[in-house]
Amino acid sequence: MSTKFSEDIIPLSCLKINPGKVVRQTAETHRPVLLTSHGKGVAVVQSLSDYEKTEEERSFMRAVTEGLMDIEKGRIAGIDEVRKDAHTAIF
C-alpha cells in the first residue's frame, strides 16, 4: 500500500501519548508510520509481521541477484555435480 500522508506521518509526541494507537494503525493498514520531530522525519514504525515479510522478500531478492551474478561470471554447476555435493554433505 502507498503512504497516506494525512494518516501515516505523525509527530513523535503522538507516539508518546498513545503508542497503542500507532501500533494498531500499522497492523491494520499494513503501512508504516513516519514519526517526525520538529517537522523532520526521525523514525519509522512498522508492524512486526510486515517487517518480517519485507525482510524475507529482501533476502530472497539478494539470493536471486547473487545467483544471477554467479551465472554471469560463469560460476555454474551441472546437475550431476550438485547431486554429488548434496550427497556428500548429507553423509
GIPEJO-V910867 format. One record per residue. N is the residue number from 1. RES is the residue in three letters. PSI is psi in whole degrees, -180 to 180 (999 if undefined). NEAR is the number of other C-alpha atoms within 12 Angstrom. D_CENTER is the distance of its C-alpha to the mean C-alpha in whole Angstrom. Layout:
BEGIN
N & RES & PSI & NEAR & D_CENTER
N & RES & PSI & NEAR & D_CENTER
END
This chain:
BEGIN
1 & MET & 150 & 11 & 14
2 & SER & 158 & 12 & 15
3 & THR & 137 & 16 & 16
4 & LYS & 104 & 17 & 19
5 & PHE & -31 & 13 & 21
6 & SER & -19 & 11 & 24
7 & GLU & -29 & 19 & 21
8 & ASP & 3 & 31 & 18
9 & ILE & 115 & 29 & 20
10 & ILE & 152 & 32 & 22
11 & PRO & 148 & 27 & 24
12 & LEU & -33 & 25 & 23
13 & SER & -33 & 17 & 26
14 & CYS & -36 & 20 & 25
15 & LEU & -39 & 25 & 22
16 & LYS & -38 & 16 & 25
17 & ILE & -44 & 12 & 27
18 & ASN & 74 & 15 & 25
19 & PRO & -34 & 19 & 22
20 & GLY & -38 & 15 & 22
21 & LYS & -43 & 20 & 22
22 & VAL & -45 & 32 & 19
23 & VAL & -44 & 27 & 17
24 & ARG & -42 & 20 & 19
25 & GLN & -44 & 25 & 18
26 & THR & -38 & 29 & 14
27 & ALA & -40 & 20 & 15
28 & GLU & -39 & 18 & 17
29 & THR & -18 & 22 & 16
30 & HIS & 31 & 25 & 12
31 & ARG & 142 & 29 & 12
32 & PRO & 158 & 32 & 11
33 & VAL & 131 & 36 & 15
34 & LEU & 123 & 30 & 16
35 & LEU & 138 & 27 & 18
36 & THR & 154 & 21 & 21
37 & SER & 122 & 18 & 24
38 & HIS & 38 & 11 & 27
39 & GLY & 2 & 13 & 26
40 & LYS & 142 & 14 & 23
41 & GLY & 135 & 17 & 19
42 & VAL & -22 & 17 & 19
43 & ALA & 164 & 18 & 15
44 & VAL & 135 & 25 & 13
45 & VAL & 131 & 31 & 13
46 & GLN & 147 & 26 & 10
47 & SER & 151 & 23 & 11
48 & LEU & -42 & 18 & 10
49 & SER & -39 & 18 & 10
50 & ASP & -38 & 21 & 7
51 & TYR & -48 & 19 & 5
52 & GLU & -42 & 13 & 6
53 & LYS & -44 & 15 & 6
54 & THR & -43 & 18 & 2
55 & GLU & -39 & 14 & 3
56 & GLU & -44 & 14 & 6
57 & GLU & -42 & 14 & 6
58 & ARG & -43 & 14 & 6
59 & SER & -42 & 14 & 8
60 & PHE & -45 & 14 & 10
61 & MET & -37 & 14 & 11
62 & ARG & -44 & 14 & 12
63 & ALA & -41 & 14 & 14
64 & VAL & -45 & 14 & 16
65 & THR & -44 & 14 & 16
66 & GLU & -40 & 16 & 18
67 & GLY & -42 & 17 & 20
68 & LEU & -38 & 15 & 21
69 & MET & -38 & 14 & 22
70 & ASP & -44 & 14 & 24
71 & ILE & -46 & 14 & 26
72 & GLU & -35 & 11 & 26
73 & LYS & 6 & 10 & 28
74 & GLY & 13 & 11 & 30
75 & ARG & 81 & 12 & 28
76 & ILE & 161 & 16 & 29
77 & ALA & 145 & 14 & 31
78 & GLY & 165 & 12 & 33
79 & ILE & -37 & 10 & 32
80 & ASP & -41 & 11 & 35
81 & GLU & -40 & 12 & 34
82 & VAL & -44 & 13 & 31
83 & ARG & -42 & 13 & 33
84 & LYS & -47 & 14 & 35
85 & ASP & -40 & 14 & 32
86 & ALA & -42 & 12 & 30
87 & HIS & -41 & 11 & 34
88 & THR & -39 & 10 & 34
89 & ALA & -31 & 9 & 31
90 & ILE & -38 & 8 & 32
91 & PHE & 999 & 7 & 36
END
